[in-house]
């Protein structure tokens, strides 16, 4: 009996150590890196533009009691690219975002947004697709 239990414990331990270290299947990093810090800095800098655009276009039509808020950790970068060739300083970033109510961080929707960032700095929304509206407050 003890051999069987020991074999089971060893098997489970080996299995757990061989699983990918990405947050139980979610593609989230578990440790800090230069890339993650740069992405977080970019999201912190873009958050005011994102909130302004969300509050100007879609959400005022559906949310009457509050304006949506953006938390940088709820922004998923989908794609980045240079618009004007190698080392050109006109770039595009596309991401998915889940704006929240700002108080209890309850998601109110899901959006896909593309910004063009260039020297200046100039930050311009070039595409906004509202993907989903969540019922608020959740039942």
N, C-alpha and C positions, 0 to 999 in steps of 0.2 A: 504494500500500500504506500509506504514512504517513497519507494522508487518511482511509482507512478505519479505521485504528487510532486516530487522533485523534478521529474521530466516535464510535467505540465508547467510548473513555474519557470523553468529554464526556457521552454518553448515560447511562452507568452513574453518573457523578457526579450528574447531574441527577435520576436516578431515586432515588439514595440520599438526596438532600436533600429529595425530595418525600414520602418514606415517613413515616408517623406516628411521632412521637418517644415511643413507649410501650413500649420494650423488646422489639422484634421481635414485636409482636402481643399480648404479655402486657400487661395493663392496670396496669403499674407505673410510677410517676413516675420521671423521670430527674433532677429537681432539687427542691430543698427549697422549701417554701411554708408559710404560716401554717396552712393546713388540714392538711397532712401533719404538722407539728409537734404540733398539737393532737390529732390522731388517735394519734400515737406516745405522747404523754403519757397519753392515756386508756388505751391498751393497757398501758403500764407500770403504771398504777395498778390495772387490772383483773386483771393476770396472777396475783397471789396468790390471788384469788377463783377464777379459772378453774382453776388447778392444784389447789386444795383440792377443788373440785367434781368434777374429773376423777378425782382419787385417792379420792374417797368413793363414787362410783357405779359406773361401768362398768368402768374399767380394772383394779381389783383382781381381778376375776374372770378376766381373761385374761393379765395380766402378773404373774408371781410373783417375778421376780428384781429388779425395779426399779419405780419409780413414773414415770409419764410427766411430762415437763417441757414447758413452754410457752415458746416464744420469740416476743416481740412482733412480729417481722417475718414470722411464719408465721400471723398472724391477718388474715383478710380481712373487712372490715366489709361486711355485706350490706344492712342497713337500720338507720336510726335514726328514732325518732318520739317525739313528746310524747304522753303518755297523757292528760293533763288540760288540753288546750287551749293556745292561744297563750300563751307565756311561763310555762306551768305547769312546775313543777320536779319532775315525775315523768316520767322518760324511759325509753325502752326502746332497747336496742341488740342487734342480731342479727348474728352473725358465724359464719364457717366457720373452723375451726382444725385444724391438723395437729400434734397432740402428738408429741414426739420422745422418744428414749431418754435424752436429756440429756447423753450422753457424746460420741457422734459425730454427734449431731443426725440420726439416722435416724428418719424418720416411722414411727409405730406405728399410726396410724389417722387418721380424719377425722370431725369432729363439727360439728354446728350447735348453737349455744347462744344463748339470749336472756336478757338480764339486764334487771332493772328497777332504775334508779338514782334515788334521791330524796334529799331534804334530810336531812342528818344527819351524814355521808353514810350511806345505807342501800343496800347492794348485794345484790340477791336474784336467784338463778337462778329463772327462771319456766318455761323450757323447755330440754331437752337432748335432742337426737336424735343417736344414734350412726349415722353414715353408712357407715363402712367400717372394717374392721380389716385392717391390713397384716401379712403374715407377717414375723415377726421371729426371727432375723436374716434379712435378705433373702438369697436364694440367687443 
